[in-house]
Amino acid sequence: MRPIITLTAVSISALFLWSCNAYSTWEKTVSNESTHTLILYITDGSGGFTFTDSLILNPGTSEVIYSFGDELNDANAECEQYINRLSLVAEPGFDVTKDIADSNNWTSASQEGDDGFDHTCSFSISDSDID
């Protein structure tokens, strides 16, 4: 009987400690709100991106390109992290004028939850961003 009580106490303690650990998530999304097909390139496959070469973004679509979670209680959205690895081009004959590698072109939101922070970073392209 004593081993069952000890095991139960250890299990409850572990569950309590696990539930108190902060866990923050980061998610980056690119939205193509233009009428042009866009291609997003990454220079390497590290850093948590969901693709390693290129990603086609058809008009009116959005893609989560980065998703990461860590046992950190971090209030910083860190939208600028890893974006220097990205380049965005439009279909032939058009140029994207909005720089995806400029952190000022990203919008972010952070929400504090019971277990940490949820961060979202968004980059959107409209027809006015394409020549």
Residue, then its C-alpha position, 0 to 999 in steps of 0.5 A: m500500500r505504501p508504494i502506491i501512495t508514494l507513486t501517487a504522490v510523485s505523480i501528482s508532484a510531477l504533474f504540478l511541476w510540469s503544469c507550471n512550466a512556461y511554454s512560449t510559441w512563435e509562428k510566422t505567416v506570409s499572406n499574399e493579398s495580391t493578384h500575383t503569384l509569389i515565390l518565397y525562397i529560403t537560403d537554408g533549411s534551418g531555423g524551424f522553417t517548414f520548407t527548405d527551397s521555395l514556396i509558391l504563394n498563390p493570390g489570396t493564400s497565406e502560409v505559416i512558414y515558421s513555427f517554434g515552441d520552447e520552454l521559455n517564458d519570453a514576452n518578445a515576439e522576435c519577428e526579426q529572427y531568421i527573416n534575413r534568410l528569406s527572399l520574395v519574388a513575384e511572377p516574371g515581369f513584376d518586382v516585389t517592392k516590400d522587403i520581407a527581410d526588413s523587420n519593420n514590414w512585419t506586424s506582431a501580436s503576443q498573447e499571454g496565456d496560462d502557460g507562457f506566451d503565444h507570438t504571431c508575426s505576419f507579413s502581407i503583400s498587396d498589389s501596391d507592394i508589387d511593380 
